[in-house]
Each structure stands twice: as C-alpha cells, then as structure tokens.
Amino acid sequence: MSGVDVIARLVAAAESRARDGLGRRLRTIANGDPTHVIVDGRRLLNFSSNDYLGLAGHPALVAALKQAAGEHGVGATAASLVCGHRRPHAELEEALADWTGRDRALLFSTGYAANVGVMQALLAAGDCCVQDRLNHASLIDGARLAGCALRRYPHADVEAARRQLALCEDGGAMLVSDGVFSMDGDIAPLAGLASCAAEMEATLMVDDAHGLGVLGAEGAGSVVEAGLDASQVPVLMATLGKALGTAGAFVAGDGDFITALAQFARSHVYSTAPPPALAAAALAAVSIARREQWRRERLAALVEHFRNGAQAMDLPLLPSRTPIQPLLLGGAERTVAVSTALERDGFLVVAIRPPTVPAGRARLRITLTAAHDFGDVDKLLRALAKAMRDNGGP
Ligand SMILES: *Cc1c(COP(=O)(O)O)cnc(C)c1O
C-alpha cells in the first residue's frame, strides 16, 4: 500500500500554484472578427493569437473545409495506416513537402504529437539530445519519452551547444532548436547550429511552428530564410495551427526518413488521422500563404510600426523581428496587473508567467497578425503607455 493519494496531491499542487498567483484561468471565448474576440461579453482587440497571416477565418479555408466534410465526412475514422489516410491528407503532405523543399512530409494531429513522435522514433537510451534552454515543452517531453540523455544549453549559444555535444557518449546525437522561439520571438542562430551539428556529427532538427508562413521566400520558414536545405537540417517540423490558421503539424525530410518515420512514430501509428476536411482547409491555407506575399509584407510593416512606437516609449521590448513581440515585465504580479488594465481598456494581451517562462521573466506576449491595421497598433501603444504608467512605469 502506498498511502499517497495522487489526485489529492495534484489538487494540492494546483492550489499552491494558485496561492502563488500563478494559476491559469480557462476562459470561453466567443469569436468576433479576424482581430477581435468576445470575452465575458466584452469585445476585445486581440493581440494574443498566433494567426499571424489572418487565415483562421478566411473564406477560402472555410469553403474548403465544408466542401471536404461533405465529401469525406467529419472524422478520418481510423489511424492513417489503417484506413484514415484520405486524398486531402495526401495532397496536403505533397504541398507541404514542395513548399519546404523536401522529398516528403508526414502529418500529425498536433505539433505536440509530431515532436514527441519524431524524437521517440529517432532517439533511444544511449543517445543524446542537445536542446536550447528555451525550446518548446513538447521537444523536451519528446527527448524524455525517448529515454535518451537530455542536455540543454543557454539560449541561442552555439558554442555552448557544441560543448554539450562534445559531452555526449558514443550513441546517436541530435541537436534540436525552435526556429523562432515561441515566447521570445527571436530566431535561432540556424546557420551556426547547422555547422555545429555537421562538425559534431549530430542530426539537426528545427521546430518551425512560428516561422512557417512568416519567414523566408514564399513563407517557407526560418530554415529556408537561413539558406539551409534538407542535408543541413534533415528533420524539419512545423505546425499548421499558427500562421496557417488551422490545426495539425508535419515532419518533412528525405523520402527514406519519412517512410521509416511513418512506421515508428507511435503518435502517428496509434492515433486517429486528423479530419480530412481539416487537411483540405490547411491545403487552401498553404496555397494562400505561399502566394499572398502582401500578408507577410503587411505583418513586417506592423511589426516595425509597433517596435518604433514601443521604443519611443521606452517599453521593455525583447529583440525580435517576428510577429511575436514580448514586453519583458519581470514579475508575474505586475505583468498580470498590466494585462488586466489592458483588458479593461478593450485589449486582449495575455500575461505569460512561470512555468511557461523562467522565474523573473514574466511578460506580455504581444502578437501581431496581417489582419491588424496601423490604427490597431496605435491604439494598443496608447493603452500600453497608460497601463504601464498606472503600474509602476516602463
Ligand atoms: C505551438 C507549438 C508546438 C505545438 O503545436 P500544437 O499543434 O499546438 O500542438 C510545438 N512547438 C512549438 C515551437 C510551438 O510553438
């Protein structure tokens, strides 16, 4: 008999987190329009979504989803390898491979499942996985699940990555980084990581959840922007739930690798395929994201406009040229106070606190989308100036 009530222990942990002011609230959001949400009956200008290109509500995506649901039904009815792999999945995989300049791509239901699946397929006990300290939680969990040694290096420090790789034992080694860091918005030193991986004979993997659609020619992502190909970054993962405005994720690479991955990635083999209609919507999103360069141009102009304004006000901006524009406020309490003041003024800017970010690094994670206009950004800047002034200054 163990005598430990695991549910009571979990409940106590949640209560303790709430006492520390770090509890999170699940809020039910009603949809307003591409830039607004309705929260508790109030219409808020939204600066917290990852819909960077403004595609989540695009009529072409909605039409593709409806049309495909009519043809294929709602659910895929089984895992891909059973009978869940439908024509929209196949077309989407082909389109994603073509976009990212790789032989093949394999779909997963979520980015979390993709990361866990690919890492568990590639790594095992005796291997070593070297990761940036600020990598997404799903990459950390993937390495843990694989049972390999996990070594983390200080953020964006290529020399430290090299030192960690040098400490790996004789087994296989992977070097893994976010392309764009999800909470900081900065871009990984990909060229440096690629030479480091080559020199240390490690396999480089990039999670481009926030780069795909936003960076590089035709929005092909941070890896393409850095001028790297599949020989330098053999494992590319990206998601469809951010700039592509839908849901799901994929891993892209050489044909042999992807064929083998489909056999061994447990989150692919033992999970129902994503709804075919969702794949059809994502296919429409890929086509718009590639073609409509104006969305990226507008986004870049909005980012620049926001940064100029924030700099003029001495706001604590982190260095980022992506649509993720965090204001580093430090303490969780003050960050929540500023976020709450903004909400009273009609803006949704969610406070990001530990454990999502390190202690003392709480922030407002402001995200911009191509659906915003300059007036929206100006309104936000004015509200920020006031909220910061009322809560201890910039
Ligand atoms: C969002 C995100 C994921 C997870 O993707 P989901 O499709 O939301 O599960 C993985 N990696 C990074 C860097 C992300 O930002």
Ligand as a Chemical Component Dictionary entry (heavy atoms), coordinates in Angstrom:
data_LIG
# 
_chem_comp.id                   LIG 
_chem_comp.type                 NON-POLYMER 
_chem_comp.pdbx_formal_charge   0 
_chem_comp.three_letter_code    LIG 
# 
loop_
_chem_comp_atom.comp_id 
_chem_comp_atom.atom_id 
_chem_comp_atom.alt_atom_id 
_chem_comp_atom.type_symbol 
_chem_comp_atom.charge 
_chem_comp_atom.model_Cartn_x 
_chem_comp_atom.model_Cartn_y 
_chem_comp_atom.model_Cartn_z 
_chem_comp_atom.pdbx_ordinal 
LIG C1 C1 C 0 2.581  25.512 -30.650 1  
LIG C2 C2 C 0 3.914  24.837 -30.702 2  
LIG C3 C3 C 0 4.017  23.434 -30.723 3  
LIG C4 C4 C 0 2.821  22.551 -30.532 4  
LIG O1 O1 O 0 1.995  22.581 -31.624 5  
LIG P1 P1 P 0 0.453  22.229 -31.451 6  
LIG O2 O2 O 0 -0.007 21.944 -32.817 7  
LIG O3 O3 O 0 -0.177 23.424 -30.837 8  
LIG O4 O4 O 0 0.389  21.021 -30.548 9  
LIG C5 C5 C 0 5.263  22.877 -30.885 10 
LIG N1 N1 N 0 6.369  23.647 -30.975 11 
LIG C6 C6 C 0 6.308  24.990 -30.915 12 
LIG C7 C7 C 0 7.562  25.780 -31.000 13 
LIG C8 C8 C 0 5.083  25.617 -30.762 14 
LIG O5 O5 O 0 5.010  26.939 -30.664 15 
# 
loop_
_chem_comp_bond.comp_id 
_chem_comp_bond.atom_id_1 
_chem_comp_bond.atom_id_2 
_chem_comp_bond.value_order 
_chem_comp_bond.pdbx_ordinal 
LIG C1 C2 SING 1  
LIG C2 C3 SING 2  
LIG C2 C8 DOUB 3  
LIG C3 C4 SING 4  
LIG C3 C5 DOUB 5  
LIG C4 O1 SING 6  
LIG O1 P1 SING 7  
LIG P1 O2 DOUB 8  
LIG P1 O3 SING 9  
LIG P1 O4 SING 10 
LIG C5 N1 SING 11 
LIG N1 C6 DOUB 12 
LIG C6 C7 SING 13 
LIG C6 C8 SING 14 
LIG C8 O5 SING 15 
# 
